[in-house]
């Protein structure tokens, strides 16, 4: 029943987004603006997005180094690209679990791979919430809430074993005691936090270049912070890749900062540079790995 309700909610959200788009966005004008995009800036954005993917792979490899340090970065990079592409075409990013089957061939247990994926996302959320604070300072005093949320997530991340132990003390949560967590070194967690910030900072700079490529020359901090907030909304919606929910949120937050056609073209460019590019790289990775 819950799954059906979730599916229905997703359909309703998509329908609202499509209605919103048809009322306020002229796609023909937006496509005309997009056709005049600065190709050099788009290429630079794609390079930054690729670097971001490499940094996210480095973050994952840093975690895996305590489990199996022999996996080569190049192999892990292809698995990461495939996993992220799969996560963006499945609800709630469950497709990323496909990475489990590839790492199992390298002798990594499924449980440990899933654990590293959970940790990866925790670091990502910390980075995204922190960058969202930039937008919060623009839109009001809720910046303190975002900052406190980031600090709370960081504290939980660095003391996850203690948190799980305490939670399992409650009768309703006793099942948590059955989960065995790999205790990563604090230095490893610190490195991953830093790498996550660098990875997302690089991706958000790619977004800035995509915006500027079509003439949406908004202040970089405004683009970065607002896009980070939109990512959070996209994650909450559980829609694959945040398609629609992320874009509508971004449009609503920036609709007074640029002409509608220019802003729409900028959002399309940003999505092509990120999710579109990831789909392509993920597909290429899948082909090379299957041939092998």
SULPEBEL-V915634 format. One record per helix or strand of 2 or more residues. SS is the DSSP state (2 for helix, 1 for strand). FROM is the first residue (numbers start at 1). TO is the last residue. If there is no record, write none. Layout:
ss-><SS & SS>
from-><FROM & FROM>
to-><TO & TO>
//
This chain:
ss-><2 & 2 & 2 & 2 & 2 & 2 & 2 & 2 & 2 & 2 & 2 & 2 & 2 & 2>
from-><2 & 27 & 39 & 73 & 91 & 110 & 143 & 160 & 171 & 186 & 220 & 240 & 245 & 260>
to-><24 & 35 & 64 & 87 & 104 & 139 & 158 & 167 & 178 & 213 & 237 & 242 & 254 & 291>
//
